[in-house]
Amino acid sequence: MEIYDTTNNYWVELPMINTERHYHSSCSFNRKFIYIFGGIHDRKYSNSIERLILDINNPKGNEWKLINMSLIENRISPRQGS
């Protein structure tokens, strides 16, 4: 996993996510969190969500945390992209 630091104009390596996936979506929130959700894992659509607390000065200091979907009343359906 990598993220582009637009302020310093370089790529920063991040810790590995818990669930390998492709065709996933991701977003950042408040320049503090990065979320990865959906995608395809083992030829099946995924509904898992992972969150990283972003510290650009110490990118490997944190790890991705899997969001407990059982706590969300209206869970997202498995999907890829968008």
N, C-alpha and C positions, 0 to 999 in steps of 0.2 A: 504494500500500500504506500502511496506517495501523495503528497499535497504540494501544490505550487504556492510558494510565498511570493505574492506580488510586490510586497514592500521591498524585499531584498533581492528579487529576481532570481530565485533558484528553487529547485525541488527539494522537499524534505521527506525523508523516509519515515513512515509511521509503523507502529506495531502491526503484526498480522491479525486479521479478523478471526473470529471463532469458527464461522461457517464459511467455507469456500463457496463462491458464487460468481456467476457472470450474468450480464444483462440486468444488473441491479440498478437501483436509483440511490442517490445520496444527496444530502443537503447539509449546509452548515447553519447554525443558529447562534446569533449574538456573538459571533467570532469566538465562541467558547466551546461549542459542541459540534461534532460531526455525527450524522446519523446515516446508516446504510440500511436499506430495506428492500425486500422483495428479491427478485432475481431467480436464477435457476441453479439448483444444487442437486447433483446425482440424477439429472434428467427429469426433475420435478420442480414445479413452481414453488417458491418459498414465500412464507408470510412472516419470516423472522425479521427482527429489527435489532441492530446493534448500535451502541453509542460510545463515542470516544470524547473524553474531556481534552480539549486541545490546548497544549502548551507548546507553542512553536519554538521556544527556547530549550525545551526538554521533550522532544517529540516521542521518544521511546520510554519516557517515564511513566506513562499510563498504559492501560490496556483496554481493549474493547470489552464492553459489558453487554451481555445479551439482555434485552428488555423482556421482562416476564409478561408474556401475552395473556396469561390467564387472569391478570389483573385488569385487563381492558375489556369492558363490557361488550362493545361492538368491535370485535377483532377484525383486522383486515383480511381479505381473502388472499390466498396465494396468487402472486402476480410476478411479472417481469417488466422491466422498463417503466416508462412514465410514472 
